[in-house]
Amino acid sequence: MMKSWIWFRALAVVLAIFTVGHTVGTKSSITNTPQEAAVISAMQAYRFPVMGFVRSYWDFYRGFSVTITVLLGVLAVIAWQLGAISRRNPETAVPIAITVLIGCAANAAVSWKYFFAAPMLTSAATVLCAGVGVALLARERRAHAP
């Protein structure tokens, strides 16, 4: 019989792959054409004051990129820990698991609206893993109920 913790561990692995893919995919700018190079150059060149600092659109692009990598990595660790929690105490794991599922679903929606195949498919896999994990966790919780 499948257990929820296996799906949360699988989710952690998928999220780790997502993290690595995001890191590699955003490590440098993609400039295959002169038009793309012009856009990147313009993002880097235009600087403006923001709350006492001078930043560029490129700074924001890179900063958001690194932030997403960090948050995907943290979510992978949380998913792994959720696997351990769900084994010991399904009741405690349920609200965390639902929150993780909602986060994965929201990320999938953003990926499908704004990105391309790799993040679309990876985020869909996270929803699948988290969704099955939550469904199994709910069943396990009912089985442990007094």
Residue pairs with C-beta under 8 A, 6 or more apart in sequence:
2 132
2 136
3 86
3 87
3 136
3 140
4 83
4 86
4 90
4 93
4 97
4 133
4 134
4 136
4 137
4 140
5 83
5 84
5 86
5 87
5 133
6 83
7 129
7 130
7 132
7 133
7 136
8 79
8 80
8 82
8 83
8 86
8 97
8 129
8 130
8 133
9 79
9 80
9 83
10 129
11 79
11 82
11 100
11 104
11 126
11 129
11 130
11 133
12 76
12 77
12 79
12 80
12 83
13 76
14 122
14 125
14 126
14 129
15 72
15 73
15 75
15 76
15 79
15 126
16 73
16 76
17 122
18 72
18 76
18 119
18 122
18 123
18 126
19 69
19 72
19 73
19 76
21 118
21 119
21 122
22 65
22 68
22 69
22 72
22 119
23 69
25 118
26 65
26 68
26 69
29 36
29 40
30 36
31 37
31 40
40 58
42 57
43 56
43 57
43 58
43 61
44 56
44 57
44 58
45 56
46 56
46 57
47 54
47 55
47 56
48 54
48 55
48 56
75 100
75 103
78 96
78 100
79 100
79 130
82 93
82 96
82 97
82 100
82 133
85 92
85 93
85 96
86 93
86 97
86 133
86 137
86 140
90 137
90 140
90 141
90 144
91 141
91 144
93 137
94 134
94 137
94 138
94 141
97 130
97 133
97 134
97 137
98 134
100 130
101 127
101 130
101 131
101 133
101 134
104 123
104 126
104 127
104 129
104 130
105 127
105 130
107 123
107 126
108 120
108 123
108 124
108 126
108 127
110 123
111 119
111 120
111 122
111 123
112 120
112 123
